[in-house]
Amino acid sequence: MTDIDLKRLAEDREYWDSVAPLGATHYWLPSGDWYQDCGDFAVAWMSGAENWGHGFAAFRISRPEIIPRPAKKVQEVEWDGEGLPPVGVVCEVLHMGKTWELVEIVAHVKSIDGSKAVWQMIGYNEWSGDSADKFRPLHTPEQRHRDESVKLISYHPIYKNAVVSLADDILSRYTLEPKQ
């Protein structure tokens, strides 16, 4: 690998993305190795093979000799919820038809069934692509609080076999929109 500007690597996400292997979350100073934090374990970039190696126990990511991938400073791209979210936007995707997850849009692709936005889940190494109807803009803190309350109510064992969605019933009584 060519010389890496360590100061820039620690501060400039665009620079990081230009020199790091796709999916890298950490750079280990002593060895110059790239790592991908996968939650309970981490994998190392195998330079000769050009792929991620086998999983091993999580390393301590708080050590001073490890540089984490810089976070985006500001959401540079605005999106009103219409059409595909633009590349670079952080939004939510309806993951597996069940839960809304925080994702970053990394590309647009054309497929047989139309255009899709390719996303990476924030904090995880999960990638996929979906059509425009599966995305929504980030919710406000109040909306997220409401969503969490609805989730708690919806999963309560007493209401598991209810004919009417209790969460939607409560929201409609208080003139709040039911979750889409």
C-alpha positions in Angstrom: 0.0 0.0 0.0 1.2 3.5 -0.7 1.9 6.0 2.1 -1.2 7.0 4.0 -1.6 10.5 5.5 -2.7 9.4 9.0 -3.9 12.8 10.1 -6.1 13.1 7.1 -7.2 9.5 7.5 -8.5 10.3 11.0 -10.4 13.4 10.0 -11.5 13.1 6.3 -14.1 10.5 5.5 -13.7 11.1 1.8 -10.0 10.4 2.0 -10.7 7.3 4.1 -13.1 6.0 1.5 -10.5 6.6 -1.3 -7.7 4.6 0.4 -9.4 2.0 2.6 -10.9 -1.3 1.3 -14.7 -1.2 1.0 -16.3 -1.8 4.4 -13.3 -0.9 6.5 -14.2 0.5 9.9 -10.8 0.8 11.6 -7.1 1.2 10.7 -4.5 -0.4 13.0 -1.4 1.9 13.2 1.3 -0.7 14.4 0.7 -3.1 11.5 -1.0 -0.9 8.9 -3.9 -3.4 8.6 -7.5 -2.5 7.9 -10.3 -4.1 10.0 -14.0 -4.3 9.8 -15.9 -4.3 13.1 -18.8 -6.7 12.7 -20.2 -6.3 16.3 -19.2 -9.4 18.2 -16.1 -10.0 16.1 -13.8 -8.2 13.6 -12.3 -9.3 10.3 -9.0 -8.3 8.8 -8.4 -7.2 5.2 -6.3 -9.8 3.4 -4.3 -7.6 1.0 -2.9 -10.5 -1.1 -6.3 -12.1 -1.5 -8.2 -8.7 -1.8 -11.0 -9.8 0.6 -12.0 -9.9 4.2 -10.5 -12.7 6.3 -12.2 -15.0 8.8 -13.7 -13.6 11.9 -11.9 -13.4 15.2 -12.6 -12.0 18.7 -13.4 -8.3 18.8 -10.4 -6.0 19.4 -10.5 -3.0 21.6 -11.6 -0.2 19.3 -10.9 2.5 22.0 -7.1 2.0 21.9 -5.1 5.0 20.8 -3.3 3.1 18.0 -6.6 2.4 16.2 -8.1 5.0 13.9 -11.9 4.6 13.4 -13.5 5.6 10.1 -14.4 9.3 10.4 -18.1 10.0 10.8 -19.9 12.3 8.3 -19.7 15.8 9.7 -23.0 17.1 8.2 -25.6 15.6 6.0 -24.6 17.4 2.8 -27.5 16.1 0.8 -31.2 17.0 1.4 -34.0 14.6 0.5 -37.7 15.3 0.9 -38.8 11.7 0.7 -39.8 11.7 -3.0 -38.2 9.2 -5.4 -34.9 7.5 -4.6 -32.9 9.0 -1.8 -29.7 10.6 -3.3 -26.3 9.1 -2.8 -24.8 10.3 0.5 -28.1 10.8 2.3 -28.7 9.1 5.6 -32.3 7.9 5.9 -34.3 4.9 7.0 -35.2 1.8 5.1 -37.9 -0.7 5.8 -35.6 -3.7 6.6 -37.0 -7.1 5.6 -40.5 -5.5 5.7 -40.4 -5.3 9.5 -38.4 -2.5 11.1 -37.1 0.9 10.0 -33.3 0.9 10.1 -30.8 3.8 9.8 -28.8 3.5 6.5 -26.6 5.6 4.2 -27.2 5.5 0.5 -24.0 4.6 -1.3 -25.1 4.1 -5.0 -28.0 3.9 -7.4 -28.3 1.0 -9.8 -30.7 -0.1 -12.5 -32.2 -3.5 -12.3 -34.8 -5.5 -14.3 -37.5 -4.3 -11.9 -36.5 -0.6 -11.9 -34.0 1.7 -10.3 -32.8 0.9 -6.8 -30.8 2.7 -4.1 -28.0 0.7 -2.6 -27.6 1.2 1.1 -25.3 0.3 4.0 -26.8 -0.1 7.4 -25.2 2.4 9.8 -22.9 0.6 12.3 -23.1 -2.8 10.5 -21.6 -4.3 7.4 -25.0 -5.0 5.8 -25.6 -3.9 2.3 -28.6 -4.2 0.0 -30.7 -2.3 -2.5 -34.3 -1.3 -2.5 -36.9 0.7 -4.5 -38.0 4.2 -3.5 -41.1 3.0 -1.6 -38.9 1.3 1.0 -37.2 4.5 2.2 -38.2 7.4 4.3 -36.4 10.6 5.5 -35.0 10.6 9.1 -37.7 11.1 11.7 -37.5 13.9 14.3 -36.8 12.9 17.9 -40.5 13.1 18.6 -41.4 10.8 15.8 -38.7 8.3 16.9 -40.1 8.4 20.4 -43.6 7.8 19.1 -42.4 4.9 16.9 -40.7 3.3 19.9 -43.9 3.7 22.0 -45.9 2.1 19.2 -43.4 -0.8 19.0 -43.6 -1.4 22.7 -47.4 -1.4 22.6 -47.5 -3.6 19.5 -45.3 -6.3 21.0 -47.1 -6.5 24.3 -48.3 -10.1 24.9 -51.8 -9.0 25.8 -52.3 -7.5 22.4 -50.6 -10.2 20.4 -53.8 -11.7 19.0 -55.8 -8.5 18.7 -57.9 -8.1 15.6 -57.3 -4.4 15.3 -53.8 -3.0 15.6 -53.9 -1.4 19.1 -51.0 1.0 18.1 -52.9 2.3 15.0 -56.1 2.6 17.1 -54.3 4.7 19.7 -52.6 6.9 17.1 -55.8 7.5 15.2 -57.6 8.6 18.5 -54.9 11.2 19.1 -54.9 12.4 15.4 -51.4 11.0 14.8 -50.8 9.2 11.6 -50.5 5.4 11.9 -47.0 4.0 11.1 -46.7 3.3 7.4 
